[in-house]
C-alpha cells in the first residue's frame, strides 16, 4: 500500500510529494493511528512505532494497557469536573485543602499547570471552555450552572478566576459575576478575585503589549509584598 503526503517546501519554494511505502499493513495501521495524535506527523509517527517495535512484547503490552485503561476507566469528578479515579477527585476529597476556596479554570491542563506551582491549596471548578459566541459556545454548554449551584450549596468564601486574559475569558467572568449577583437564593458574601495579569517573569517591558503593561500598572504591588515573596 502506498501513502502519499505533502512533506515540506524545498529550497525553490515548490511543494514536492514524499511517499511512504509499507511492507506491512500492521505497521502502516499503527503509523496512521499515531499520526492522528495532535502535533504528530507521519515521520514522527513512524519513528515512534519503530521504537515500539524494538521493545519486548510485554513492555508494549503494558504501554497499550495503560492507554486503554486510562480511556475506559477514567472518570470526571462530580464536583469540580476534573479527571478522577473515582466519583470525587483526590483534590476535592483532600480535607487538608481549603474546600471553601474555588479556582475557576477553563480546562484540565490549567489545573495541572496551577498544581505544578505548589502555590494553591484550594479546590477547582473546570468550566470546560469559555463563552465564545463566534465559536457557538454559550453559557449553557459550560459548567456554569453547576458552579452557581455549588457556591450556593457549599457556602464558598472565595472564587478565584484563573481564565486566559482574552475577551472571551473576561466575558465569562462578567457573566458568572452577574449570575451570582442576580441569584434568587441567598448568596453568602463571596470574595471574587482574578489571577494577576502583568509582565512575565524574565520579560522585558519594551516588548510587552500596551494592554499587559497597562494592567501591570493598574494592578501594581507594594514593594514589600513583591520582594518578600
Ligand atoms: Zn474534584
Boltz pocket constraint, residues with backbone or C-beta under 6 A from the ligand:
constraints:
  - pocket:
      binder: B
      contacts: [[A, 77], [A, 78], [A, 79], [A, 80], [A, 81], [A, 82], [A, 88], [A, 89], [A, 90], [A, 91], [A, 92], [A, 93], [A, 124]]
      max_distance: 6.0
